[in-house]
Amino acid sequence: MDQAFRKIDIDQYDEDVLQESELYEADPRDPAEVLEDAKQRQTAVRSMLAQNDIPGALTVILDNAPYGPNVDEAKFITLQTLLTILNTTKSTEITGVIKSLSLDTQDTLMKYLYKGMAMPGWGDISGSVLLGWHEKLTEVAGVGCIVRTMTDRRAV
């Protein structure tokens, strides 16, 4: 039996097909500019961590987070930097840090928590840390934070 018909992409013939570019507005910055910005924010976060300014470091790394196509390296740098912040924070300080963040920043943090849990091998390294942060973030921000994260098409 011939299975060639299954290899045809029928969406190319459909006028009403939904394209990924139509779901959200792409990041207007150039990919090189986004990468340079991520590297600068990584340096700023290191200096804030040296001063034990966890809320400031989280705000710097989560505000204006890279999203969209062609910025994968910037996304990876941002995720690494965020995991560094999460791993260096004491468990007793997490709730106070989360309460100091804005609603949008809390939603972006939830996106990165899910991304960290979804990456193969990363959950083994810092899975308990990510789950601890997820628990505290859900306590503070509520279930609405999870819903907004799941429905937002801008993937970090």
C-alpha positions in Angstrom: 0.0 0.0 0.0 1.4 3.4 -1.0 1.8 5.9 2.0 3.0 8.8 -0.1 -0.2 10.8 0.4 0.7 11.2 4.1 3.9 13.1 3.2 2.0 16.0 1.5 1.7 19.2 3.6 -1.9 20.1 2.9 -1.6 23.3 4.9 0.3 24.9 2.0 -2.9 24.8 -0.1 -5.2 26.2 2.6 -5.7 29.9 2.6 -7.0 30.0 6.2 -4.1 28.2 7.9 -2.8 29.9 11.0 0.9 30.8 10.8 3.1 31.0 13.9 4.0 34.6 12.9 0.3 35.5 13.2 0.0 34.3 16.8 2.1 37.1 18.4 4.2 40.0 17.4 7.8 39.1 16.8 10.6 40.7 18.9 11.4 43.9 17.0 15.1 43.8 17.9 17.8 42.3 15.8 19.0 38.8 16.9 22.5 40.1 17.4 21.2 43.0 19.6 19.1 40.5 21.6 22.2 38.3 22.2 24.3 41.3 23.3 21.6 42.5 25.6 21.4 39.0 27.2 25.2 39.0 27.8 25.1 42.4 29.3 22.2 41.4 31.6 24.1 38.3 32.6 27.1 40.4 33.7 24.7 42.8 35.6 23.1 39.8 37.4 26.5 38.5 38.5 27.3 41.8 40.1 23.9 41.9 41.8 24.3 38.4 43.1 27.7 39.4 44.6 25.7 42.2 46.5 23.0 39.6 47.5 20.3 41.6 45.6 18.2 38.6 44.4 15.0 40.6 43.6 17.0 43.1 41.5 18.8 40.3 39.7 15.5 38.5 38.9 14.0 41.8 37.7 16.9 42.5 35.4 17.0 39.0 33.9 13.2 38.6 33.5 12.3 42.1 32.2 12.4 42.2 28.4 13.2 38.5 28.1 14.1 37.3 24.6 11.3 35.5 22.7 10.5 34.5 19.2 12.6 32.9 16.4 16.3 33.3 15.8 17.3 34.2 19.4 17.9 30.7 20.7 21.4 31.6 22.1 20.1 34.6 24.0 17.3 32.4 25.4 19.8 29.8 26.6 22.0 32.5 28.2 19.0 33.9 30.0 17.9 30.5 31.2 21.4 29.7 32.5 21.6 33.0 34.3 18.1 32.5 35.8 19.0 29.1 37.1 22.1 30.5 38.7 19.9 33.0 40.5 17.4 30.3 41.6 20.1 28.0 42.8 21.8 30.7 44.9 18.7 31.8 46.7 17.9 30.4 50.1 14.6 28.6 50.4 13.5 30.8 53.2 13.9 34.0 51.1 12.0 32.7 48.0 8.5 33.9 49.1 9.7 37.5 49.9 11.6 37.6 46.6 8.5 36.5 44.6 6.3 39.0 46.4 8.6 41.8 45.3 8.2 41.0 41.6 5.5 42.5 39.4 2.7 40.4 38.0 4.3 40.3 34.5 7.7 39.3 35.9 6.1 36.5 37.9 4.5 35.2 34.7 7.8 35.3 32.9 9.5 33.5 35.8 6.8 30.8 35.6 7.6 30.4 31.8 11.3 29.9 32.6 10.5 27.4 35.4 8.5 25.3 32.9 11.2 25.6 30.3 13.9 24.5 32.8 11.7 21.5 33.8 11.2 20.6 30.1 14.8 20.6 29.1 16.3 17.1 29.1 19.0 16.7 31.8 18.3 20.0 33.4 15.6 18.7 35.6 18.0 16.2 37.2 20.4 19.0 38.1 18.0 21.5 39.6 14.6 19.8 39.5 14.0 20.2 43.2 15.0 23.9 43.1 12.6 24.5 40.1 9.8 22.6 41.9 10.4 24.6 45.1 10.2 27.9 43.2 7.1 26.7 41.3 5.4 25.9 44.6 6.2 29.2 46.2 5.3 31.1 43.0 1.9 29.4 42.8 1.3 30.2 46.5 2.0 33.9 45.9 0.7 34.5 42.3 -2.1 31.9 42.3 -3.2 29.5 39.6 -3.8 32.5 37.2 -0.1 32.7 36.8 0.0 29.1 35.4 -3.0 29.8 33.1 -1.4 33.0 31.7 1.9 31.1 31.2 0.2 28.3 29.3 -1.9 30.5 27.1 0.8 33.0 26.2 2.2 32.2 22.7 5.5 34.0 23.3 7.8 31.2 24.2 10.9 32.1 26.2 
